[in-house]
Amino acid sequence: MTARSRNALFALLALAAAAPFLPALTAPFLEWDDAVNLGQNPYWRGFSPANIRWMLTTMFGGPYQPLSWLSYAFDYTLWGANPMAMRLTNYALHGFSSVLFFLIVEDLIKKASPSSSSRERLIAALFASLFWAVHPLRVESVVWLTERRDVLSGFFYLLAVLLYIRDPKKPLRPLFAFCLAVLSKASVLTLPLTLILLDRWPLRRRAWADKIPYFAISAVAGAAGLIGQQAYGTLKGAGVGHGIHSLWWHAAKTAWPSGLSPYHRTPAGFGLASPAAWGAGIGVIVLVCLVWAMRKRAPAAPIAAAHYAITLLPMAGFIRFGHHLAAERYSYLPGLGLSALAGAALLIARRRPAFRAPASAVAAVLILAYVGMAARGASYWSGTESLWRRALEVDPGSTYPRVNLASHLRRTGRIEEALVHERLALAEDPTLAQPLTNLGADALGKKNYAEAETLLRAAIAAKPGVATAHYNLALTLDGLGRRAEALAELEQAARLDFSDPEILKNLGLAL
């Protein structure tokens, strides 16, 4: 294949990698982190000295990701706060990453099987790249603007791997790319372990000393990540059951991507001793035994499986961040090894004349099916309402998406619809602070002060740090003539949120 033909192939591959996600292209800033991180946050909007200082030092939201913030600022300089243009950047990064992954798989096959033809390597690498790029598990990472860090860190991660494979005599190049990946998202810190796996097979290198700088960078990135998550309150402690379940769940969803949703809740009573964790543990043991049995005949299998487990480890849940059971975005890097293994399987199948045509047909049908599923998944991310309705379609008993849907309906003036969902959420969990606060505000608006006080005190008991609940309780107590109590609640609301002009105005009037 000529250089011009390969460049045309790369362009088509990048476009094909981005195409399934087009249904979400015109989505606004979603009311799930996008609104807080980008819609209401002025500090990423341009390269002023104050903004640069903030982006280089902040752990806003938990992670330290200065390069991701700088990429948003670059978007803003070109297009302004334009969600569609920013999403196109995500698509471009994902498309470029699919090309890098193609080159990596092609090189690895050449190392592992020198007798393979260039055509065989091209077909296998193309299938592996598309398997990864258009898989419906990629939707969340690619279309969610808050997850820019996934596609940006993924690009530099793949660039580091490609540079490491191609030119071992220039070790600073992949190390620099790794630094850029870490500054985009710290979860790429497992890269040195991936390089050790590749050293073992198929590169067959002995280069342990070269990994020392990588491990040093990983240690700093891991410590910074834990500090940021701890400071932001998203670090929830250890969860062995969550980790085991995650190892099984992401592999199973790669093989059979059904029931995908923006939010997968942790069931009540879930833990290491729960049936779900035991079932996942048995599944993991079966997979490990299967891979171990294949290690001599198919050495790619244990390498791919180890890569999957290693790259998933920071997000698997052994150290928990948040309350969810699993998240589809966590499969972005772990999916690489499994996709490379799919490409190797196609290569082996096509070497048998009787299987060549059927294997090629199955591969084509699978990619087309994934494209359709990914496009459908992206359509759910085209707006906040469709996003949370999809989550409720998959799991009607999940309160988190129901509360978020109710909040969106309130913001769009559909109060009666919001009330329905808030009451359903409270029926599942009577201690939910946000619907209690909203219902208390409704009762306050109707001057049902006794009902408002009951609801707002319940909201504060569930979540004491919400300024709005204290503020509305202050207005309620004022309506009841209990001015001293109202003043105390206003002062507490101001302590919690000293930037709200309405709270400050009423506190000043009360004083």
Secondary structure as the mmCIF struct_conf table of DSSP 4:
data_model
#
loop_
_struct_conf.conf_type_id
_struct_conf.id
_struct_conf.beg_label_comp_id
_struct_conf.beg_label_asym_id
_struct_conf.beg_label_seq_id
_struct_conf.end_label_comp_id
_struct_conf.end_label_asym_id
_struct_conf.end_label_seq_id
HELX_RH_AL_P HELX_RH_AL_P1 ALA A 3 ALA A 18
HELX_RH_3T_P HELX_RH_3T_P1 ALA A 19 ALA A 24
TURN_TY1_P TURN_TY1_P1 LEU A 25 THR A 26
TURN_TY1_P TURN_TY1_P2 GLU A 31 ASP A 33
HELX_RH_AL_P HELX_RH_AL_P2 ASP A 34 ASP A 34
HELX_RH_PI_P HELX_RH_PI_P1 ALA A 35 GLY A 39
BEND BEND1 GLN A 40 GLN A 40
TURN_TY1_P TURN_TY1_P3 TYR A 43 TRP A 44
BEND BEND2 ARG A 45 GLY A 46
HELX_RH_AL_P HELX_RH_AL_P3 PRO A 49 THR A 57
TURN_TY1_P TURN_TY1_P4 PHE A 60 GLY A 61
BEND BEND3 GLY A 62 GLY A 62
HELX_RH_AL_P HELX_RH_AL_P4 PRO A 66 TRP A 79
BEND BEND4 GLY A 80 ALA A 81
HELX_RH_AL_P HELX_RH_AL_P5 PRO A 83 ALA A 112
TURN_TY1_P TURN_TY1_P5 PRO A 114 SER A 115
BEND BEND5 SER A 116 SER A 116
HELX_RH_AL_P HELX_RH_AL_P6 SER A 118 ALA A 133
BEND BEND6 VAL A 134 VAL A 134
HELX_RH_3T_P HELX_RH_3T_P2 PRO A 136 ARG A 138
HELX_RH_AL_P HELX_RH_AL_P7 VAL A 139 VAL A 143
HELX_RH_3T_P HELX_RH_3T_P3 LEU A 145 GLU A 147
HELX_RH_AL_P HELX_RH_AL_P8 ARG A 148 ARG A 166
TURN_TY1_P TURN_TY1_P6 PRO A 168 LYS A 169
TURN_TY1_P TURN_TY1_P7 PRO A 171 PRO A 171
HELX_RH_AL_P HELX_RH_AL_P9 LEU A 172 VAL A 182
TURN_TY1_P TURN_TY1_P8 LEU A 183 SER A 184
HELX_RH_3T_P HELX_RH_3T_P4 ALA A 186 THR A 190
HELX_RH_AL_P HELX_RH_AL_P10 LEU A 191 ARG A 200
TURN_TY1_P TURN_TY1_P9 TRP A 201 PRO A 202
BEND BEND7 LEU A 203 LEU A 203
BEND BEND8 TRP A 208 TRP A 208
HELX_RH_3T_P HELX_RH_3T_P5 ALA A 209 LYS A 211
HELX_RH_AL_P HELX_RH_AL_P11 ILE A 212 TYR A 232
TURN_TY1_P TURN_TY1_P10 GLY A 233 GLY A 233
STRN STRN1 LEU A 235 ALA A 238
HELX_RH_AL_P HELX_RH_AL_P12 VAL A 240 ALA A 255
BEND BEND9 TRP A 256 TRP A 256
BEND BEND10 GLY A 259 GLY A 259
BEND BEND11 PRO A 262 PRO A 262
STRN STRN2 HIS A 264 ARG A 265
HELX_LH_PP_P HELX_LH_PP_P1 THR A 266 PRO A 267
TURN_TY1_P TURN_TY1_P11 ALA A 268 GLY A 269
BEND BEND12 GLY A 271 GLY A 271
TURN_TY1_P TURN_TY1_P12 LEU A 272 ALA A 273
BEND BEND13 SER A 274 SER A 274
HELX_RH_AL_P HELX_RH_AL_P13 PRO A 275 ALA A 293
TURN_TY1_P TURN_TY1_P13 MET A 294 ARG A 297
TURN_TY1_P TURN_TY1_P14 PRO A 299 PRO A 299
HELX_RH_AL_P HELX_RH_AL_P14 ALA A 300 LEU A 312
TURN_TY1_P TURN_TY1_P15 LEU A 313 MET A 315
BEND BEND14 ALA A 316 PHE A 318
STRN STRN3 ILE A 319 PHE A 321
BEND BEND15 GLY A 322 HIS A 323
STRN STRN4 HIS A 324 ALA A 326
HELX_RH_3T_P HELX_RH_3T_P6 GLU A 328 SER A 331
TURN_TY1_P TURN_TY1_P16 TYR A 332 LEU A 333
HELX_RH_AL_P HELX_RH_AL_P15 PRO A 334 ARG A 350
TURN_TY1_P TURN_TY1_P17 ARG A 351 ARG A 351
BEND BEND16 ARG A 352 ARG A 352
HELX_RH_AL_P HELX_RH_AL_P16 PRO A 353 TYR A 380
TURN_TY1_P TURN_TY1_P18 TRP A 381 SER A 382
BEND BEND17 GLY A 383 GLY A 383
HELX_RH_AL_P HELX_RH_AL_P17 THR A 384 VAL A 394
TURN_TY1_P TURN_TY1_P19 PRO A 396 GLY A 397
HELX_RH_AL_P HELX_RH_AL_P18 THR A 399 ARG A 411
TURN_TY1_P TURN_TY1_P20 THR A 412 GLY A 413
HELX_RH_AL_P HELX_RH_AL_P19 ILE A 415 GLU A 428
TURN_TY1_P TURN_TY1_P21 PRO A 430 THR A 431
HELX_RH_AL_P HELX_RH_AL_P20 ALA A 433 GLY A 445
TURN_TY1_P TURN_TY1_P22 LYS A 446 LYS A 447
HELX_RH_AL_P HELX_RH_AL_P21 TYR A 449 ALA A 462
TURN_TY1_P TURN_TY1_P23 PRO A 464 GLY A 465
HELX_RH_AL_P HELX_RH_AL_P22 ALA A 467 GLY A 479
TURN_TY1_P TURN_TY1_P24 LEU A 480 GLY A 481
HELX_RH_AL_P HELX_RH_AL_P23 ARG A 483 LEU A 496
TURN_TY1_P TURN_TY1_P25 PHE A 498 SER A 499
HELX_RH_AL_P HELX_RH_AL_P24 PRO A 501 ALA A 510
#
